[in-house]
């Protein structure tokens, strides 16, 4: 109990008082090292262990997919995707709201993170909806909520980190995220239909086949990227890490050689942003590996697994309990940070009661991802404040209705494991 209090309670306390996550994890690890049975571990080996952790082929996928997203955000790729989505579904009531969700779903298959989705498409979507006369609160809510699809559909960075820690096939996890991501998009569009009767929206524009074909022609090459990524992984032509390299190269070719809207200065800025963001993530991963090693050495995951296995409850209730826990954690920590800290603790417990690690991983990532649009530390909420100039409280209220379809997706996923496991089984993972 003392060890668990130090590891979880001490870590949360240090983060609440304002220490950076990487510092909080490191300090907690050293405190635990000093006062627990792991105190015999030679501290001099810590740097070696951190470097060894980062010397991992799987983790290379993270900076590669971040680079691909940054390059696409710098060029015209995101605009082309949104224009096509608008022409495709803009004829319906609340059409730009539907286009918002469709565009975010498409971009999610290229970016892998909610923040990249919201940053890349957010300003474009909100500006377009503002010009058409949409309520700014509604526009903000649907833009923020649709970004949650980013960490679910492949190539999800969160699923890469979970697969690496839980020793689960990343290709299988990518396949497992497809149906839940599509389901969430459909339910978000359903909420848009509901709100179209309560929120003032402009009349839909007539469906124009010529416009669909025109914007589709402009967007056809960006739309090929998710097909290349998923198809290449599914066929075994390349690994998820190699898919990141292919995506980055493809984005560079589109921006520099095909569309010619990327200068070398733009590429430099994209590489620089990628470097800064990747270093922040990888340093946290390195320090978290030390944290996870001490956890296992002390025996906290094993003890928790024994406790959970002793509970006489249906697995669906246990999974629901885990989901509620992750929803709460997501309010205070980012998705990747939460996965790094809690995967070594909760996955052994989940396996001890017979939960499928594939299904459990998708539930974990989706529930943690909700935190990007929930107070007090939702990154996308702060991003929306900057884009719209609304007050923080107004952004939170705008997002609230869209939590209903997101939570409904989570509940359906918990009740129907096949939503996560069917595609991986079908494709042979």
C-alpha positions in Angstrom: 0.0 0.0 0.0 2.9 2.4 0.8 4.5 1.7 -2.5 1.2 2.3 -4.4 0.7 5.5 -2.5 4.2 6.8 -3.4 3.9 5.8 -7.1 0.4 7.1 -7.9 -0.4 9.5 -5.1 3.1 11.1 -5.0 3.2 11.4 -8.8 -0.3 13.1 -9.0 0.6 15.4 -6.2 3.8 16.6 -7.9 2.0 17.2 -11.1 -0.8 19.1 -9.4 1.7 21.5 -7.7 3.0 22.3 -11.2 6.1 20.2 -11.8 6.6 19.2 -15.4 5.5 15.6 -16.1 9.0 14.3 -16.8 10.3 15.8 -13.6 7.4 14.5 -11.6 8.0 11.0 -12.9 11.7 11.1 -12.2 11.3 12.5 -8.7 8.7 9.9 -7.8 10.9 7.1 -9.1 13.9 8.2 -7.0 11.7 8.5 -3.9 10.3 5.1 -4.5 13.9 3.8 -5.1 15.0 5.2 -1.8 12.2 3.9 0.5 11.2 0.6 -1.1 12.7 -2.8 -1.7 14.2 -1.6 -5.0 16.7 0.5 -3.1 19.5 -1.9 -4.0 19.4 -0.9 -7.7 22.5 1.0 -8.7 21.4 4.4 -9.8 24.4 4.6 -12.2 22.5 2.3 -14.5 19.6 4.7 -14.9 21.0 6.6 -17.9 22.0 3.3 -19.6 18.4 2.0 -19.1 16.9 5.2 -20.5 19.1 5.1 -23.6 18.3 1.4 -24.1 14.6 2.1 -23.9 14.9 4.6 -26.7 17.0 2.3 -28.8 13.7 0.7 -30.1 12.6 0.3 -33.7 8.9 0.6 -32.8 9.2 4.0 -31.2 10.7 5.4 -34.4 7.1 5.5 -35.7 6.3 8.4 -33.3 8.5 11.2 -34.8 7.8 9.9 -38.3 4.0 10.3 -38.1 4.4 13.6 -36.3 6.6 14.8 -39.1 4.0 13.7 -41.7 1.2 15.6 -39.9 3.4 18.8 -39.5 4.2 18.8 -43.2 0.6 18.4 -44.2 -0.5 21.2 -41.9 2.1 23.5 -43.4 1.0 22.9 -47.0 -2.4 22.9 -48.7 -3.3 19.3 -47.8 -5.7 20.1 -45.0 -7.5 22.7 -47.0 -8.0 20.2 -49.9 -9.4 17.6 -47.5 -11.8 20.0 -45.9 -13.0 21.3 -49.3 -13.7 17.8 -50.5 -15.6 16.9 -47.3 -17.7 20.0 -47.6 -18.7 19.2 -51.2 -19.4 15.6 -50.2 -21.8 16.2 -47.2 -22.4 20.0 -47.2 -25.8 19.6 -48.8 -27.3 18.3 -45.6 -28.8 20.3 -42.7 -25.8 21.4 -40.6 -23.6 20.4 -43.6 -20.4 22.0 -42.5 -20.7 20.3 -39.1 -20.8 16.9 -41.0 -18.0 18.1 -43.2 -16.0 18.9 -40.1 -16.4 15.4 -38.7 -15.6 13.8 -42.1 -12.5 15.9 -42.6 -11.2 15.2 -39.1 -11.7 11.5 -39.7 -9.8 11.6 -42.9 -7.0 13.7 -41.4 -6.9 11.4 -38.4 -5.7 8.6 -40.7 -2.6 10.8 -41.4 -1.8 12.6 -38.1 -2.3 10.2 -35.3 -3.0 12.8 -32.6 -6.0 14.9 -31.5 -3.9 18.1 -31.1 -2.5 17.8 -34.7 -6.0 17.3 -36.0 -7.4 20.3 -34.1 -4.4 22.5 -35.0 -4.3 21.5 -38.6 -8.0 21.7 -39.5 -9.4 23.7 -36.6 -8.8 27.2 -37.8 -9.9 26.3 -41.4 -13.1 24.6 -40.3 -14.1 27.4 -37.8 -13.4 30.1 -40.3 -15.4 28.4 -43.0 -18.4 27.8 -40.6 -18.2 31.4 -39.4 -18.4 32.8 -42.9 -21.4 30.6 -43.6 -23.2 32.0 -40.5 -22.9 29.0 -38.2 -23.1 29.6 -34.4 -19.5 30.0 -33.1 -20.2 27.9 -30.0 -21.6 25.0 -32.1 -18.6 25.3 -34.6 -16.2 25.2 -31.7 -17.8 22.2 -30.1 -17.9 20.0 -33.1 -14.4 20.9 -34.1 -13.0 20.0 -30.7 -15.0 16.8 -30.4 -14.1 15.5 -33.8 -10.4 15.8 -33.0 -10.9 12.9 -30.5 -11.1 10.6 -33.5 -7.4 11.4 -34.1 -5.9 9.0 -31.5 -8.3 6.2 -32.5 -7.9 5.7 -36.2 -4.6 4.5 -37.5 -1.8 5.7 -37.4 -2.5 6.4 -33.7 0.6 7.4 -31.7 -1.2 6.4 -28.5 -1.8 2.9 -29.9 1.9 2.7 -30.9 3.0 3.4 -27.3 0.4 1.1 -25.8 1.4 -1.7 -28.2 5.1 -1.3 -27.4 4.5 -1.3 -23.6 1.9 -4.1 -23.6 3.7 -6.3 -26.1 0.6 -6.2 -28.5 0.9 -6.1 -32.3 0.7 -2.5 -33.4 -0.6 -3.6 -36.8 -3.5 -5.4 -35.0 -4.1 -2.3 -32.8 -4.3 -0.1 -35.9 -6.9 -2.4 -37.4 -8.8 -2.6 -34.0 -9.1 1.2 -34.0 -10.9 1.5 -37.4 -14.4 0.5 -36.5 -14.6 2.4 -33.2 -13.3 5.5 -35.0 -15.9 5.2 -37.7 -18.6 4.6 -35.1 -17.6 7.7 -33.2 -17.7 9.8 -36.4 -21.2 8.5 -37.3 -22.5 9.2 -33.8 -21.0 12.7 -33.8 -22.7 13.4 -37.1 -25.9 12.1 -35.5 -25.5 14.7 -32.7 -25.1 17.3 -35.4 -28.4 16.3 -36.9 -30.0 16.6 -33.4 -28.5 20.0 -32.8 -29.5 21.3 -36.2 -33.1 21.4 -34.9 -32.0 23.5 -31.8 -29.1 25.6 -33.0 -29.5 28.2 -35.7 -27.8 27.0 -38.8 -27.8 28.2 -42.4 -29.8 26.4 -45.1 -27.9 23.6 -46.8 -26.5 24.2 -50.3 -27.7 22.0 -53.1 -25.7 18.9 -53.9 -23.3 19.7 -56.8 -21.7 16.7 -58.5 -19.4 19.0 -60.4 -18.1 20.4 -57.1 -17.6 17.0 -55.6 -15.6 15.8 -58.6 -13.6 19.1 -58.7 -12.7 19.0 -55.0 -12.2 15.3 -55.1 -9.7 15.7 -58.0 -7.8 18.2 -55.9 -7.8 16.0 -52.8 -7.3 12.6 -54.5 -3.6 12.4 -53.7 -3.9 13.3 -50.0 -6.8 10.8 -49.8 -4.5 8.0 -51.0 -2.3 8.4 -48.0 -4.5 6.5 -45.5 -5.1 3.8 -48.1 -1.3 3.4 -48.5 -0.7 3.4 -44.8 -3.4 0.9 -43.8 -3.1 -1.2 -47.0 0.6 -1.5 -46.6 0.4 -2.6 -43.0 -2.5 -5.0 -43.7 -0.7 -6.6 -46.7 2.5 -6.9 -44.8 4.3 -4.8 -47.3 5.8 -2.6 -44.6 5.7 -2.4 -40.8 3.9 0.4 -38.8 7.3 2.1 -38.3 8.1 1.9 -42.0 4.6 3.3 -42.7 5.6 6.4 -40.8 8.6 6.9 -43.1 6.4 6.3 -46.2 3.8 8.8 -44.9 6.5 11.5 -44.3 8.1 11.0 -47.7 4.7 11.0 -49.4 3.8 14.3 -47.6 7.1 15.9 -48.7 6.6 14.8 -52.3 3.1 16.2 -52.4 4.0 19.5 -50.9 7.4 20.1 -52.7 7.0 18.4 -56.0 3.3 18.0 -56.8 1.5 21.0 -55.2 4.7 23.1 -54.9 3.3 25.0 -51.9 6.1 24.1 -49.5 9.4 25.9 -49.6 12.6 24.7 -48.0 12.0 27.2 -45.2 8.6 25.5 -44.6 10.2 22.1 -44.5 12.8 23.4 -42.0 10.0 24.7 -39.8 8.1 21.4 -40.0 11.2 19.4 -39.1 12.0 21.8 -36.2 8.4 21.5 -34.8 8.7 17.7 -35.2 12.0 17.6 -33.4 10.7 19.7 -30.4 7.6 17.7 -30.0 9.3 14.3 -30.5 12.0 15.1 -28.0 9.4 16.0 -25.4 7.6 12.7 -25.9 10.7 10.5 -26.1 12.2 12.0 -22.9 9.0 11.2 -21.0 9.2 7.7 -22.5 12.8 7.3 -21.3 12.1 8.4 -17.8 8.8 6.4 -17.7 10.8 3.2 -18.5 12.7 3.6 -15.2 9.3 4.3 -13.4 7.9 1.1 -15.0 10.9 -1.0 -14.1 10.7 -0.1 -10.4 6.9 -0.8 -10.5 7.6 -4.4 -11.7 10.6 -4.9 -9.3 8.5 -3.9 -6.3 5.6 -6.1 -7.5 2.8 -3.5 -7.7 1.3 -4.8 -11.0 1.4 -8.3 -9.8 -0.3 -7.4 -6.5 -3.0 -5.4 -8.3 -3.6 -8.2 -10.7 -4.1 -10.6 -7.8 -6.6 -8.2 -6.2 -8.6 -7.7 -9.4 -8.6 -11.4 -10.2 -10.1 -12.0 -6.7 -13.1 -9.8 -7.5 -16.2 -11.8 -8.2 -17.5 -9.5 -10.9 -18.4 -9.9 -14.6 -15.5 -8.8 -16.9 -17.8 -6.2 -18.5 -18.2 -4.4 -15.1 -14.5 -4.6 -14.5 -13.8 -3.1 -17.9 -16.4 -0.4 -17.2 -14.6 0.4 -13.9 -11.3 0.7 -15.8 -12.9 3.0 -18.3 -14.3 5.3 -15.6 -10.8 5.4 -14.1 -9.2 6.3 -17.4 -11.8 9.0 -18.0 -10.9 10.6 -14.7 -7.1 10.3 -15.3 -7.5 11.8 -18.8 -8.8 15.0 -17.2 -5.4 15.6 -15.7 -2.8 14.0 -17.9 -2.2 13.7 -21.7 -3.0 10.5 -23.5 0.6 9.4 -24.0 1.7 10.3 -20.5 -1.2 8.3 -19.0 -0.4 5.3 -21.2 3.2 5.3 -20.2 2.4 5.5 -16.5 -0.6 3.2 -16.2 -0.1 0.5 -18.8 2.5 -1.4 -16.7 0.1 -1.2 -13.8 -3.3 -2.1 -15.3 -2.6 -4.4 -18.2 -1.4 -7.3 -15.9 -4.6 -6.8 -13.9 -6.7 -6.8 -17.1 -5.1 -10.0 -18.4 -5.6 -11.7 -15.0 -9.4 -11.5 -15.4 -9.3 -12.6 -19.1 -9.7 -9.3 -20.8 -8.4 -9.2 -24.4 -5.3 -6.9 -24.5 -6.3 -5.7 -28.0 -9.9 -4.8 -26.9 -8.6 -3.4 -23.6 -6.0 -1.2 -25.4 -8.5 0.4 -27.7 -10.9 1.1 -24.7 -8.0 2.6 -22.8 -6.8 4.9 -25.6 -10.4 6.1 -26.4 -11.3 6.9 -22.8 -8.0 8.6 -22.1 -8.4 10.6 -25.4 -11.6 12.2 -24.1 -9.4 14.2 -21.7 -8.2 16.4 -24.6 -11.7 18.1 -24.5 -12.5 17.9 -20.8 -11.4 20.4 -18.1 -9.1 21.3 -16.4 -6.2 20.4 -18.7 -7.7 19.5 -22.0 -5.1 20.6 -24.7 -7.7 21.0 -27.4 -9.8 23.2 -25.2 -7.0 25.7 -24.9 -6.3 25.4 -28.6 -9.9 26.3 -29.3 -9.7 29.3 -27.0 -6.8 30.6 -29.0 -8.5 30.0 -32.4 -12.0 31.3 -31.5 -11.1 34.0 -28.8 -14.0 32.6 -26.7 -13.6 32.3 -23.0 -12.5 29.0 -21.6 -15.9 28.4 -19.9 -17.7 29.1 -23.2 -15.5 26.5 -25.0 -16.2 23.9 -22.3 -20.0 24.5 -22.6 -19.8 24.2 -26.4 -18.1 20.8 -26.2 -20.5 19.3 -23.6 -23.3 18.1 -26.0 -20.7 16.2 -28.0 -19.5 14.2 -25.1 -22.8 12.2 -25.4 -21.9 10.5 -28.7 -18.3 10.0 -27.5 -19.4 8.3 -24.3 -21.9 6.3 -26.2 -19.1 5.0 -28.4 -17.1 3.9 -25.4 -20.1 2.1 -23.9 -20.8 0.3 -27.2 -17.2 -0.7 -27.5 -17.2 -2.1 -23.9 -20.4 -4.0 -24.6 -19.4 -5.3 -28.0 -15.7 -6.4 -28.0 -16.1 -7.4 -31.7 -16.0 -3.7 -32.6 -12.3 -3.9 -31.8 -11.4 -7.5 -32.5 -13.3 -8.3 -35.7 -11.1 -6.6 -38.2 -7.8 -7.8 -36.7 -9.2 -11.4 -36.7 -10.4 -10.9 -40.2 -7.0 -9.7 -41.5 -5.1 -12.4 -39.7 -3.5 -10.4 -36.9 
